[in-house]
Amino acid sequence: MYAVSFYDSDPEADPKHFERLVETYPRHRAYLDEFAKSGDVVMIGTFGNPVAEGSMAVFRSREAAERFREGDPFYTEGLVWRSRILDWNPLVFGDGGALLEG
């Protein structure tokens, strides 16, 4: 079972909030790079318009998603408006449509 973490952006945030995100990004990225060495994060990224749509990440477990969030500077410094973690049981297909996991 995987876990998907969503960070939602504050729809009423002022431009200074975005400036704080930009200033915090290097610490967030350093934390992510170190966390990724564990192999517990599968993928992470922003949506097309991150200011309006936020971001998501896929983790190998709920525990990993919670551990990441609790140490992420974006979260710990109050820059995430809302965060959700959902358990996810995907079907994974390989080339040619063959089911790899179920």
The first five atom37 places (N, CA, C, CB, O) and aatype in JSON, in Angstrom:
{
  "aatype": [12, 18, 0, 19, 15, 13, 18, 3, 15, 3, 14, 6, 0, 3, 14, 11, 8, 13, 6, 1, 10, 19, 6, 16, 18, 14, 1, 8, 1, 0, 18, 10, 3, 6, 13, 0, 11, 15, 7, 3, 19, 19, 12, 9, 7, 16, 13, 7, 2, 14, 19, 0, 6, 7, 15, 12, 0, 19, 13, 1, 15, 1, 6, 0, 0, 6, 1, 13, 1, 6, 7, 3, 14, 13, 18, 16, 6, 7, 10, 19, 17, 1, 15, 1, 9, 10, 3, 17, 2, 14, 10, 19, 13, 7, 3, 7, 7, 0, 10, 10, 6, 7],
  "atom_mask": [
    [1, 1, 1, 1, 1],
    [1, 1, 1, 1, 1],
    [1, 1, 1, 1, 1],
    [1, 1, 1, 1, 1],
    [1, 1, 1, 1, 1],
    [1, 1, 1, 1, 1],
    [1, 1, 1, 1, 1],
    [1, 1, 1, 1, 1],
    [1, 1, 1, 1, 1],
    [1, 1, 1, 1, 1],
    [1, 1, 1, 1, 1],
    [1, 1, 1, 1, 1],
    [1, 1, 1, 1, 1],
    [1, 1, 1, 1, 1],
    [1, 1, 1, 1, 1],
    [1, 1, 1, 1, 1],
    [1, 1, 1, 1, 1],
    [1, 1, 1, 1, 1],
    [1, 1, 1, 1, 1],
    [1, 1, 1, 1, 1],
    [1, 1, 1, 1, 1],
    [1, 1, 1, 1, 1],
    [1, 1, 1, 1, 1],
    [1, 1, 1, 1, 1],
    [1, 1, 1, 1, 1],
    [1, 1, 1, 1, 1],
    [1, 1, 1, 1, 1],
    [1, 1, 1, 1, 1],
    [1, 1, 1, 1, 1],
    [1, 1, 1, 1, 1],
    [1, 1, 1, 1, 1],
    [1, 1, 1, 1, 1],
    [1, 1, 1, 1, 1],
    [1, 1, 1, 1, 1],
    [1, 1, 1, 1, 1],
    [1, 1, 1, 1, 1],
    [1, 1, 1, 1, 1],
    [1, 1, 1, 1, 1],
    [1, 1, 1, 0, 1],
    [1, 1, 1, 1, 1],
    [1, 1, 1, 1, 1],
    [1, 1, 1, 1, 1],
    [1, 1, 1, 1, 1],
    [1, 1, 1, 1, 1],
    [1, 1, 1, 0, 1],
    [1, 1, 1, 1, 1],
    [1, 1, 1, 1, 1],
    [1, 1, 1, 0, 1],
    [1, 1, 1, 1, 1],
    [1, 1, 1, 1, 1],
    [1, 1, 1, 1, 1],
    [1, 1, 1, 1, 1],
    [1, 1, 1, 1, 1],
    [1, 1, 1, 0, 1],
    [1, 1, 1, 1, 1],
    [1, 1, 1, 1, 1],
    [1, 1, 1, 1, 1],
    [1, 1, 1, 1, 1],
    [1, 1, 1, 1, 1],
    [1, 1, 1, 1, 1],
    [1, 1, 1, 1, 1],
    [1, 1, 1, 1, 1],
    [1, 1, 1, 1, 1],
    [1, 1, 1, 1, 1],
    [1, 1, 1, 1, 1],
    [1, 1, 1, 1, 1],
    [1, 1, 1, 1, 1],
    [1, 1, 1, 1, 1],
    [1, 1, 1, 1, 1],
    [1, 1, 1, 1, 1],
    [1, 1, 1, 0, 1],
    [1, 1, 1, 1, 1],
    [1, 1, 1, 1, 1],
    [1, 1, 1, 1, 1],
    [1, 1, 1, 1, 1],
    [1, 1, 1, 1, 1],
    [1, 1, 1, 1, 1],
    [1, 1, 1, 0, 1],
    [1, 1, 1, 1, 1],
    [1, 1, 1, 1, 1],
    [1, 1, 1, 1, 1],
    [1, 1, 1, 1, 1],
    [1, 1, 1, 1, 1],
    [1, 1, 1, 1, 1],
    [1, 1, 1, 1, 1],
    [1, 1, 1, 1, 1],
    [1, 1, 1, 1, 1],
    [1, 1, 1, 1, 1],
    [1, 1, 1, 1, 1],
    [1, 1, 1, 1, 1],
    [1, 1, 1, 1, 1],
    [1, 1, 1, 1, 1],
    [1, 1, 1, 1, 1],
    [1, 1, 1, 0, 1],
    [1, 1, 1, 1, 1],
    [1, 1, 1, 0, 1],
    [1, 1, 1, 0, 1],
    [1, 1, 1, 1, 1],
    [1, 1, 1, 1, 1],
    [1, 1, 1, 1, 1],
    [1, 1, 1, 1, 1],
    [1, 1, 1, 0, 1]
  ],
  "atom_positions": [
    [[0.85, -1.18, 0.0], [0.0, 0.0, 0.0], [0.89, 1.24, 0.0], [-0.96, 0.0, 1.22], [1.79, 1.38, 0.83]],
    [[0.63, 2.12, -0.93], [1.32, 3.4, -1.01], [0.53, 4.45, -0.23], [1.51, 3.84, -2.49], [-0.56, 4.18, 0.26]],
    [[1.09, 5.63, -0.11], [0.37, 6.77, 0.45], [0.64, 7.98, -0.44], [0.81, 7.06, 1.93], [1.76, 8.18, -0.91]],
    [[-0.39, 8.76, -0.67], [-0.29, 9.97, -1.47], [-0.5, 11.16, -0.55], [-1.31, 9.97, -2.65], [-1.48, 11.22, 0.2]],
    [[0.42, 12.1, -0.61], [0.36, 13.3, 0.21], [0.08, 14.49, -0.68], [1.68, 13.51, 1.01], [0.71, 14.67, -1.72]],
    [[-0.88, 15.3, -0.27], [-1.23, 16.51, -1.0], [-0.92, 17.73, -0.14], [-2.71, 16.5, -1.43], [-1.24, 17.75, 1.05]],
    [[-0.31, 18.73, -0.74], [-0.15, 20.05, -0.12], [-1.02, 20.99, -0.94], [1.37, 20.52, -0.09], [-0.8, 21.16, -2.14]],
    [[-1.99, 21.6, -0.29], [-2.85, 22.55, -0.97], [-2.39, 23.97, -0.67], [-4.32, 22.36, -0.54], [-1.95, 24.28, 0.43]],
    [[-2.51, 24.82, -1.68], [-2.14, 26.23, -1.55], [-3.3, 27.02, -0.98], [-1.7, 26.81, -2.9], [-4.46, 26.7, -1.22]],
    [[-2.98, 28.06, -0.24], [-3.99, 28.95, 0.32], [-4.55, 29.8, -0.81], [-3.39, 29.83, 1.45], [-3.81, 30.58, -1.41]],
    [[-5.83, 29.68, -1.11], [-6.4, 30.45, -2.22], [-6.42, 31.95, -1.97], [-7.81, 29.97, -2.5], [-6.61, 32.74, -2.9]],
    [[-6.23, 32.36, -0.72], [-6.27, 33.79, -0.4], [-4.9, 34.32, 0.03], [-7.29, 34.05, 0.69], [-4.81, 35.4, 0.61]],
    [[-3.84, 33.56, -0.24], [-2.5, 33.98, 0.18], [-2.06, 35.23, -0.59], [-1.48, 32.85, -0.04], [-2.37, 35.39, -1.77]],
    [[-1.34, 36.09, 0.11], [-0.83, 37.29, -0.55], [0.53, 36.99, -1.19], [-0.71, 38.45, 0.46], [1.11, 35.93, -0.93]],
    [[1.04, 37.88, -2.02], [2.32, 37.64, -2.72], [3.49, 37.36, -1.78], [2.65, 38.84, -3.58], [4.43, 36.67, -2.16]],
    [[3.45, 37.89, -0.56], [4.54, 37.64, 0.39], [4.62, 36.16, 0.77], [4.36, 38.49, 1.65], [5.69, 35.64, 1.06]],
    [[3.48, 35.49, 0.75], [3.47, 34.05, 1.04], [4.28, 33.31, -0.02], [2.01, 33.51, 1.09], [5.07, 32.42, 0.32]],
    [[4.09, 33.66, -1.28], [4.86, 33.04, -2.35], [6.34, 33.33, -2.2], [4.36, 33.52, -3.72], [7.18, 32.46, -2.43]],
    [[6.68, 34.55, -1.8], [8.08, 34.9, -1.56], [8.68, 34.01, -0.47], [8.21, 36.4, -1.17], [9.83, 33.57, -0.59]],
    [[7.91, 33.75, 0.58], [8.4, 32.86, 1.65], [8.61, 31.44, 1.13], [7.39, 32.85, 2.83], [9.56, 30.77, 1.52]],
    [[7.73, 30.98, 0.24], [7.91, 29.65, -0.36], [9.22, 29.6, -1.15], [6.72, 29.3, -1.29], [9.98, 28.63, -1.04]],
    [[9.47, 30.63, -1.93], [10.7, 30.69, -2.73], [11.92, 30.7, -1.81], [10.71, 31.94, -3.65], [12.91, 30.02, -2.08]],
    [[11.86, 31.47, -0.73], [12.98, 31.54, 0.21], [13.21, 30.21, 0.94], [12.74, 32.64, 1.23], [14.35, 29.86, 1.25]],
    [[12.15, 29.48, 1.2], [12.22, 28.22, 1.94], [12.58, 27.05, 1.04], [10.9, 27.94, 2.63], [13.05, 26.02, 1.53]],
    [[12.37, 27.19, -0.26], [12.58, 26.06, -1.17], [13.95, 25.39, -1.03], [12.41, 26.54, -2.59], [14.0, 24.16, -1.03]],
    [[15.05, 26.11, -0.91], [16.34, 25.41, -0.78], [16.39, 24.46, 0.43], [17.47, 26.42, -0.66], [16.96, 23.37, 0.34]],
    [[15.79, 24.86, 1.55], [15.75, 23.97, 2.73], [14.83, 22.78, 2.48], [15.28, 24.75, 3.97], [15.13, 21.66, 2.88]],
    [[13.69, 23.04, 1.82], [12.77, 21.96, 1.46], [13.48, 20.96, 0.54], [11.5, 22.52, 0.77], [13.38, 19.75, 0.74]],
    [[14.19, 21.47, -0.45], [14.86, 20.59, -1.42], [15.98, 19.79, -0.76], [15.43, 21.42, -2.59], [16.15, 18.61, -1.06]],
    [[16.74, 20.41, 0.13], [17.79, 19.69, 0.84], [17.19, 18.58, 1.7], [18.62, 20.66, 1.71], [17.73, 17.47, 1.77]],
    [[16.07, 18.88, 2.35], [15.38, 17.88, 3.16], [14.88, 16.74, 2.28], [14.21, 18.52, 3.94], [15.05, 15.57, 2.62]],
    [[14.26, 17.08, 1.16], [13.77, 16.08, 0.22], [14.91, 15.2, -0.28], [13.06, 16.75, -0.95], [14.77, 13.98, -0.3]],
    [[16.01, 15.79, -0.7], [17.13, 15.02, -1.23], [17.65, 14.03, -0.19], [18.27, 15.95, -1.67], [17.97, 12.89, -0.53]],
    [[17.74, 14.45, 1.05], [18.2, 13.55, 2.11], [17.16, 12.46, 2.39], [18.49, 14.35, 3.41], [17.51, 11.29, 2.53]],
    [[15.9, 12.85, 2.45], [14.82, 11.88, 2.7], [14.76, 10.84, 1.59], [13.48, 12.6, 2.82], [14.53, 9.66, 1.86]],
    [[14.96, 11.26, 0.35], [14.86, 10.35, -0.8], [15.88, 9.23, -0.75], [15.03, 11.13, -2.08], [15.67, 8.18, -1.36]],
    [[16.96, 9.43, -0.04], [17.98, 8.37, 0.07], [17.42, 7.12, 0.74], [19.18, 8.88, 0.85], [17.96, 6.03, 0.55]],
    [[16.36, 7.27, 1.52], [15.74, 6.12, 2.18], [14.99, 5.23, 1.2], [14.79, 6.6, 3.27], [14.71, 4.07, 1.5]],
    [[14.66, 5.77, 0.03], [13.88, 5.02, -0.95], [12.38, 5.06, -0.67], [0.0, 0.0, 0.0], [11.61, 4.39, -1.36]],
    [[11.96, 5.83, 0.32], [10.55, 5.85, 0.72], [9.68, 6.79, -0.09], [10.45, 6.21, 2.14], [8.45, 6.73, 0.0]],
    [[10.29, 7.67, -0.87], [9.5, 8.56, -1.73], [9.64, 8.05, -3.16], [9.97, 10.06, -1.61], [10.75, 7.83, -3.66]],
    [[8.49, 7.86, -3.82], [8.47, 7.33, -5.19], [8.55, 8.47, -6.2], [7.19, 6.49, -5.44], [9.33, 8.43, -7.15]],
    [[7.73, 9.49, -5.97], [7.73, 10.67, -6.84], [7.1, 11.83, -6.09], [6.97, 10.39, -8.17], [6.3, 11.65, -5.17]],
    [[7.48, 13.03, -6.52], [6.99, 14.24, -5.85], [7.03, 15.38, -6.86], [7.84, 14.58, -4.57], [7.91, 15.44, -7.72]],
    [[6.07, 16.29, -6.75], [6.11, 17.45, -7.64], [4.89, 18.31, -7.53], [0.0, 0.0, 0.0], [3.9, 17.97, -6.87]],
    [[4.98, 19.45, -8.18], [3.88, 20.41, -8.2], [2.94, 20.1, -9.35], [4.4, 21.85, -8.3], [3.3, 19.4, -10.3]],
    [[1.74, 20.63, -9.24], [0.8, 20.57, -10.35], [1.13, 21.72, -11.31], [-0.68, 20.66, -9.86], [2.03, 22.52, -11.02]],
    [[0.43, 21.81, -12.42], [0.75, 22.78, -13.46], [0.86, 24.21, -12.98], [0.0, 0.0, 0.0], [1.72, 24.96, -13.44]],
    [[-0.01, 24.6, -12.06], [0.02, 25.94, -11.48], [0.14, 25.76, -9.96], [-1.28, 26.78, -11.86], [-0.86, 25.77, -9.25]],
    [[1.38, 25.59, -9.47], [1.54, 25.26, -8.05], [0.99, 26.3, -7.08], [2.99, 25.06, -7.76], [0.58, 25.95, -5.97]],
    [[0.96, 27.57, -7.48], [0.44, 28.6, -6.59], [-1.05, 28.35, -6.34], [0.67, 30.01, -7.19], [-1.53, 28.54, -5.22]],
    [[-1.77, 27.93, -7.35], [-3.21, 27.7, -7.23], [-3.55, 26.24, -6.92], [-3.91, 28.12, -8.5], [-4.54, 25.96, -6.24]],
    [[-2.74, 25.3, -7.41], [-3.11, 23.89, -7.34], [-2.31, 23.06, -6.35], [-2.97, 23.28, -8.68], [-2.71, 21.94, -6.02]],
    [[-1.18, 23.57, -5.87], [-0.39, 22.84, -4.87], [0.48, 21.75, -5.46], [0.0, 0.0, 0.0], [0.94, 21.85, -6.6]],
    [[0.69, 20.71, -4.65], [1.6, 19.64, -5.06], [1.17, 18.32, -4.45], [3.05, 19.97, -4.65], [0.27, 18.26, -3.61]],
    [[1.84, 17.26, -4.89], [1.58, 15.94, -4.31], [2.85, 15.1, -4.35], [0.44, 15.23, -5.07], [3.79, 15.38, -5.08]],
    [[2.83, 14.06, -3.54], [3.95, 13.11, -3.5], [3.38, 11.72, -3.27], [4.98, 13.49, -2.39], [2.34, 11.56, -2.64]],
    [[4.09, 10.72, -3.79], [3.73, 9.33, -3.57], [4.83, 8.69, -2.74], [3.52, 8.57, -4.93], [6.01, 8.75, -3.08]],
    [[4.42, 8.08, -1.64], [5.36, 7.43, -0.72], [5.07, 5.94, -0.65], [5.27, 8.06, 0.69], [3.97, 5.5, -0.99]],
    [[6.04, 5.18, -0.23], [5.89, 3.73, -0.14], [5.02, 3.29, 1.03], [7.25, 3.09, -0.02], [4.59, 2.14, 1.09]],
    [[4.75, 4.2, 1.97], [3.89, 3.87, 3.11], [3.33, 5.15, 3.73], [4.67, 3.04, 4.18], [3.85, 6.24, 3.51]],
    [[2.27, 4.99, 4.51], [1.71, 6.14, 5.23], [2.73, 6.66, 6.24], [0.39, 5.75, 5.95], [2.88, 7.87, 6.41]],
    [[3.42, 5.75, 6.9], [4.42, 6.14, 7.89], [5.48, 7.04, 7.25], [5.09, 4.9, 8.52], [5.88, 8.04, 7.83]],
    [[5.92, 6.68, 6.05], [6.92, 7.49, 5.35], [6.35, 8.87, 5.0], [7.4, 6.78, 4.07], [7.04, 9.87, 5.14]],
    [[5.11, 8.92, 4.54], [4.47, 10.2, 4.2], [4.36, 11.08, 5.44], [3.08, 9.98, 3.59], [4.64, 12.28, 5.37]],
    [[3.96, 10.51, 6.55], [3.84, 11.29, 7.78], [5.2, 11.76, 8.27], [3.15, 10.46, 8.87], [5.34, 12.9, 8.71]],
    [[6.2, 10.89, 8.19], [7.56, 11.25, 8.61], [8.1, 12.39, 7.75], [8.49, 10.03, 8.54], [8.71, 13.33, 8.26]],
    [[7.86, 12.31, 6.43], [8.32, 13.38, 5.53], [7.67, 14.7, 5.9], [8.01, 13.02, 4.07], [8.34, 15.72, 6.07]],
    [[6.36, 14.67, 6.03], [5.62, 15.92, 6.31], [6.07, 16.56, 7.62], [4.11, 15.64, 6.36], [6.23, 17.78, 7.7]],
    [[6.28, 15.75, 8.64], [6.63, 16.29, 9.96], [8.0, 16.98, 9.98], [6.62, 15.18, 10.98], [8.27, 17.77, 10.88]],
    [[8.86, 16.68, 8.99], [10.17, 17.32, 8.94], [10.35, 18.31, 7.81], [0.0, 0.0, 0.0], [11.39, 18.96, 7.71]],
    [[9.34, 18.42, 6.93], [9.46, 19.28, 5.75], [9.34, 20.76, 6.13], [8.38, 18.91, 4.71], [8.34, 21.15, 6.73]],
    [[10.33, 21.58, 5.8], [10.25, 23.01, 6.12], [9.0, 23.7, 5.59], [11.46, 23.71, 5.59], [8.49, 24.62, 6.23]],
    [[8.5, 23.3, 4.43], [7.26, 23.91, 3.94], [6.14, 23.7, 4.96], [6.87, 23.31, 2.57], [5.34, 24.61, 5.2]],
    [[6.08, 22.52, 5.54], [5.03, 22.2, 6.51], [5.33, 22.78, 7.89], [4.86, 20.69, 6.61], [4.47, 23.42, 8.5]],
    [[6.54, 22.57, 8.37], [6.89, 23.0, 9.73], [6.92, 24.52, 9.88], [8.23, 22.43, 10.12], [6.75, 25.03, 10.99]],
    [[7.13, 25.24, 8.79], [7.16, 26.7, 8.85], [5.82, 27.34, 8.46], [8.26, 27.23, 7.95], [5.74, 28.54, 8.23]],
    [[4.78, 26.51, 8.4], [3.43, 27.02, 8.2], [3.13, 27.51, 6.8], [0.0, 0.0, 0.0], [2.25, 28.35, 6.62]],
    [[3.82, 26.99, 5.8], [3.62, 27.46, 4.43], [2.61, 26.61, 3.66], [4.93, 27.46, 3.69], [2.24, 26.96, 2.53]],
    [[2.16, 25.53, 4.25], [1.16, 24.66, 3.62], [-0.19, 25.01, 4.23], [1.51, 23.13, 3.82], [-0.36, 24.96, 5.45]],
    [[-1.14, 25.35, 3.39], [-2.47, 25.74, 3.85], [-3.22, 24.53, 4.38], [-3.27, 26.41, 2.72], [-3.82, 24.58, 5.46]],
    [[-3.19, 23.44, 3.62], [-3.84, 22.2, 4.03], [-3.03, 21.03, 3.5], [-5.32, 22.14, 3.52], [-2.51, 21.09, 2.38]],
    [[-2.93, 19.98, 4.3], [-2.21, 18.78, 3.89], [-3.08, 17.57, 4.17], [-0.84, 18.66, 4.63], [-3.74, 17.47, 5.21]],
    [[-3.08, 16.65, 3.22], [-3.83, 15.39, 3.39], [-2.91, 14.24, 3.0], [-5.14, 15.38, 2.53], [-2.08, 14.37, 2.1]],
    [[-3.07, 13.13, 3.67], [-2.39, 11.89, 3.3], [-3.46, 10.82, 3.12], [-1.31, 11.45, 4.38], [-4.26, 10.57, 4.02]],
    [[-3.47, 10.21, 1.95], [-4.45, 9.17, 1.65], [-3.72, 7.87, 1.33], [-5.36, 9.59, 0.46], [-2.72, 7.88, 0.61]],
    [[-4.22, 6.77, 1.86], [-3.69, 5.46, 1.47], [-4.11, 5.19, 0.03], [-4.19, 4.32, 2.43], [-5.21, 5.56, -0.39]],
    [[-3.22, 4.53, -0.72], [-3.47, 4.32, -2.15], [-3.04, 2.92, -2.53], [-2.73, 5.38, -3.01], [-1.91, 2.52, -2.25]],
    [[-3.93, 2.19, -3.16], [-3.66, 0.83, -3.6], [-3.77, 0.77, -5.12], [-4.66, -0.18, -2.93], [-4.81, 0.39, -5.65]],
    [[-2.71, 1.15, -5.84], [-2.79, 1.27, -7.3], [-2.6, -0.06, -8.01], [-1.75, 2.26, -7.79], [-2.02, -1.0, -7.48]],
    [[-3.1, -0.1, -9.22], [-2.73, -1.14, -10.18], [-1.63, -0.53, -11.03], [-3.97, -1.63, -11.06], [-1.78, 0.58, -11.54]],
    [[-0.53, -1.24, -11.19], [0.61, -0.72, -11.93], [0.79, -1.57, -13.19], [1.91, -0.73, -11.06], [0.87, -2.79, -13.12]],
    [[0.86, -0.9, -14.34], [0.99, -1.58, -15.62], [2.35, -1.28, -16.24], [-0.13, -1.16, -16.57], [2.84, -0.16, -16.15]],
    [[2.94, -2.27, -16.86], [4.2, -2.1, -17.55], [3.96, -1.84, -19.03], [0.0, 0.0, 0.0], [2.83, -1.62, -19.46]],
    [[5.04, -1.88, -19.8], [4.92, -1.69, -21.24], [3.99, -2.76, -21.81], [6.33, -1.75, -21.93], [4.03, -3.91, -21.37]],
    [[3.19, -2.4, -22.75], [2.27, -3.34, -23.37], [1.04, -3.62, -22.54], [0.0, 0.0, 0.0], [0.23, -4.46, -22.91]],
    [[0.87, -2.93, -21.42], [-0.33, -3.07, -20.63], [-0.36, -4.23, -19.65], [0.0, 0.0, 0.0], [-1.4, -4.53, -19.07]],
    [[0.8, -4.9, -19.46], [0.82, -6.02, -18.52], [0.76, -5.51, -17.09], [2.09, -6.88, -18.74], [1.48, -4.58, -16.71]],
    [[-0.1, -6.12, -16.29], [-0.25, -5.75, -14.89], [0.98, -6.2, -14.12], [-1.53, -6.36, -14.28], [1.33, -7.38, -14.14]],
    [[1.65, -5.24, -13.44], [2.86, -5.56, -12.68], [2.54, -5.8, -11.21], [3.89, -4.44, -12.81], [3.12, -6.69, -10.59]],
    [[1.62, -5.01, -10.65], [1.25, -5.13, -9.24], [-0.26, -5.07, -9.15], [1.91, -4.0, -8.37], [-0.93, -4.54, -10.03]],
    [[-0.78, -5.63, -8.09], [-2.23, -5.54, -7.93], [-2.64, -5.68, -6.51], [0.0, 0.0, 0.0], [-3.83, -5.63, -6.21]]
  ]
}
